[in-house]
């Protein structure tokens, strides 16, 4: 192709197609009360402790709380089901899986 406009148009078309297909393959990010396969499901009968407020802060910094020893991972499992409210998110971000003790 010697026409520069045709090359530009073809390049833009390929870029748009690539973005479309890449966007289609990305799973929905885990969201509390979401609908996708990675949705974070919490037991509605258990109210969140004040330490989880604001939730946005807790979602980002809870690893620090566990890693600093302020809370043990097993303490989290009193209220959280690791398969429904931990590991779906941990898988999404590539974090270590939470394992329930037998």
C-alpha positions as CSV (number, residue, x, y, z in Angstrom):
1,X,0.0,0.0,0.0
2,X,1.5,3.2,-1.1
3,X,-1.4,5.4,0.0
4,X,-0.5,6.8,3.5
5,X,-4.2,7.4,4.4
6,X,-5.0,3.8,3.6
7,X,-2.1,2.7,5.9
8,X,-3.3,4.9,8.7
9,X,-6.9,3.8,8.3
10,X,-5.9,0.1,8.3
11,X,-3.7,0.7,11.4
12,X,-6.5,2.4,13.3
13,X,-8.9,-0.4,12.3
14,X,-6.5,-3.1,13.6
15,X,-5.9,-1.2,16.8
16,X,-9.6,-0.8,17.4
17,X,-10.2,-4.5,16.8
18,X,-7.4,-5.4,19.1
19,X,-8.7,-3.2,21.9
20,X,-12.2,-4.7,21.4
21,X,-11.0,-8.3,21.7
22,X,-8.6,-7.6,24.6
23,X,-11.4,-5.9,26.4
24,X,-13.7,-8.8,25.9
25,X,-11.3,-11.3,27.4
26,X,-10.7,-9.4,30.6
27,X,-12.9,-10.8,33.5
28,X,-14.9,-8.3,35.5
29,X,-12.9,-7.2,38.5
30,X,-14.1,-8.6,41.9
31,X,-16.7,-6.3,43.4
32,X,-18.5,-6.7,46.7
33,X,-22.2,-7.6,45.9
34,X,-21.2,-7.9,42.2
35,X,-22.6,-10.3,39.7
36,X,-19.7,-11.8,37.9
37,X,-17.9,-15.1,38.7
38,X,-15.4,-13.2,40.8
39,X,-18.0,-11.3,42.8
40,X,-17.2,-10.9,46.5
41,X,-20.0,-12.5,48.5
42,X,-20.4,-11.7,52.1
43,X,-22.8,-13.3,54.6
44,X,-25.7,-10.8,54.9
45,X,-26.3,-11.9,58.5
46,X,-22.8,-10.7,59.6
47,X,-22.3,-7.0,60.0
48,X,-18.9,-5.5,59.1
49,X,-16.8,-4.5,62.0
50,X,-15.8,-0.8,62.4
51,X,-12.3,-1.8,61.5
52,X,-13.5,-2.4,57.9
53,X,-14.7,1.2,57.5
54,X,-14.2,2.8,55.1
55,X,-14.3,-0.3,52.9
56,X,-12.1,1.3,50.2
57,X,-9.3,1.7,52.7
58,X,-9.7,-1.8,54.0
59,X,-9.6,-3.3,50.6
60,X,-6.2,-1.7,49.8
61,X,-4.5,-2.0,53.2
62,X,-5.8,-5.3,54.8
63,X,-2.6,-7.1,53.7
64,X,-0.6,-4.7,55.8
65,X,-2.8,-5.4,58.9
66,X,-2.2,-9.1,58.5
67,X,1.5,-8.8,57.6
68,X,2.1,-6.5,60.6
69,X,0.6,-9.1,62.9
70,X,-2.2,-6.8,64.0
71,X,-4.6,-9.6,62.8
72,X,-4.1,-13.2,61.9
73,X,-5.4,-14.6,58.6
74,X,-7.3,-17.2,60.6
75,X,-9.1,-14.4,62.4
76,X,-10.5,-13.3,59.1
77,X,-12.0,-16.7,58.5
78,X,-14.4,-16.4,61.4
79,X,-16.5,-14.2,59.1
80,X,-15.1,-14.7,55.6
81,X,-15.5,-17.8,53.4
82,X,-12.1,-17.9,51.7
83,X,-13.6,-19.3,48.4
84,X,-16.3,-16.6,48.1
85,X,-14.8,-13.5,49.7
86,X,-11.0,-13.9,49.5
87,X,-9.6,-16.1,46.9
88,X,-11.6,-14.8,43.9
89,X,-10.0,-11.4,44.5
90,X,-6.6,-12.8,45.4
91,X,-6.6,-14.7,42.1
92,X,-7.5,-11.6,40.2
93,X,-4.6,-9.6,41.6
94,X,-2.1,-12.5,41.8
95,X,-1.9,-12.6,45.6
96,X,-1.3,-15.7,47.7
97,X,-4.5,-17.8,48.2
98,X,-6.1,-17.9,51.6
99,X,-6.2,-21.5,53.0
100,X,-8.6,-22.5,55.7
101,X,-7.1,-24.6,58.4
102,X,-8.5,-28.1,58.7
